[in-house]
Amino acid sequence: MKASRETGKETDTLRVGVRIGGEGLLSQTNYSWPLARMTVCHEKIRVGILSSDYDFNHEDISEIHCKHGILFSGLALRHNKGIYPSCILVWVPRSKNIKNILDRHGFTISSGLGPG
């Protein structure tokens, strides 16, 4: 995780894995950790993959839902931005850290990743 503070605005950036696409298995694309990044600040969450960025303001996100895997925990971003793929799943290796980061910036996970 890389944290930076610029002109009074704190941001946190993590290397993550991302699955982007629709509901069907053949319509999904995976970007392995660490080829993607997630940047969180008070205003938005940005999921960056290679040369593409997906920005979500608070009002764009209807729910951040937790998914559990063997090695990673995932965050399913449910959103109302019709121009973005319907499924955006972010895989993070340190689930407790991401919960703290999202909480600090005013984003809430609907089902917990555990304490702290």
N, C-alpha and C positions, 0 to 999 in steps of 0.2 A: 504494500500500500504506500502510496506517495501522497503526502498532504502538503498543500501549499496555501499561502495566504497572500492575496493580492488586494491592495487597497481596501482592507477591512472585510474582504469576502473570502471565507474559507472554502476550499474544495478538497475532496478526497478522490483519488484515482486508484483503481485496482485493476490488475490484469485478471481477466475472467475468460470463461468459455461461453459461447452464445449459440443458441438454436433459434433460427428465424424461419418462419414459414406458416403455412396453413395447418389445418387439422390432420390431413393425411400424411403418412410417413414419407411418401414420395415427393411431397411438396415442401419438405423441410431441408434446410441447409445448416450444417454444424460448423462452427469455427472453434477449434480447440484452444484451450488455455495454453499459452498466453497470447494468442493472436488477436484477441479482442480486449476492450477496456470498458470500464464503467466509471464515469465521473459523476460525483454527487455534490451538489451545492444547495444552498437554501432555495434557489429558484427552480431547479430542475434536476432530472437524472438524464445523463447522456450515455447511450450505449454506442460505442464506436467499433466498427469492424472494417479493417483495412482502410478503404477510402470513403466509407459510408458512416454517417452519424444519424442516430435516432434520438431525438430530443423529446422529453416528456416533462411538461410543467405539472404542478400539483393537480390542476383541474383536468389534465389529460388522462390521469391514472384513476381508474375506477377501483382497482385492487392490486396489491402486491401479495401474492400467495406463495407460501413456502412449499418446495418440493424437496424430497430427500433422496439422495443417491448413496452409493457405497462409499465413494471418496469425496464427493462434493455435495454441497447443498445448493438447491436451485431456487431462483426467484422468478416466478411467472408474472410478467407485467401485463395486466389486463388494462386495456386502454380504449379510448374512444377516438383515436386518430385513424380515420378511414384510409388515409394514404399509406399507412404502414402495414406490414404483414400482421395478421391477426394474432399470431403466436410469437412472443418474444420471451425466451427463457434464458436467464443468465445463471451460469454455474460459477459458484464461488468456493474456493478451498477453505476459507475461514469464516464459517457461518456466524459465529458470535461477533466477530469484528464488523461484519456487514450490517447486522442488526443495530449495533451502536452507531454506526455511521449514518444509517437511514434515520434513526431516531433523532440524532443531533441536527439533522437538516430538515426535520419536520415531516418525514415520510414514515408511514406505519405499515408493518407487515401484518397481514390479517391472521395468520396462524404462526405462532412463535417459533423461533429458532433456538430457544433455550435462553437461560439467563445471561445477562451481561455481554 
